[in-house]
């Protein structure tokens, strides 16, 4: 599904390479975790995966065009966008160019809201939601188009413990149902059920086991 071959990337206005000679393969149905410090290259790696950036060196192949994306909890921007829970989830429908929802569209939205126990909140404005509720709505939006690959960029940042555990449980259930998961986190324990875990620092991608062997990180999965 995703293959990086000797990929390098640097921004035009920066001398430092954000990624250097990255080789990475992720197969269909895998749950892959990415760890690393701020500024280590995680965001650049995700932007390349999502097609926002193109590599300066090497080659990048992504065979799936149906990707769902959930970023960090950023309630300020979302709360300024005044719409209902139902309307926000509708925006996640793929290639919907019709003026009105079809019956099939409505069934997809209902299923996504039910999945995350949000149907009773469908008429609420998103400005009325807690951070944990808002992140569940955004996850429903990411899933309503039935993506096969889900990309999570520290989606639990700023969540309280209860909502954090609930979100991790949902992600693990999605993987069990056959979804491919690419999960960027600061917390190794979030990735206990991942098929493989990598570490990015200084633009270099290595396995998390290699990072532990180097003695730079002392938290075990």
Buried (B, 14 or more C-beta within 10 A) or exposed (E): BBBBBEBBBBEEEEEEBBBBBBEBEBEEBBBBBBBBBEEBBBBBBBBBBBEEBEBBBBEBEBEEEEBBBBBBBBBEEBBEEEBBBBBBBBEBBEEBEEEEBEEEBEEBBBBBBEBBEBBEBBEBBBEEBEBBBBBBBBBBBBBBBBBBBBBBBBBBBBBEEEBBEBBBEBBBEBBEEEBBBBBBBEBBEBBEBBBBBBBBBBBBBBEBEEBBEEEEBEEEB
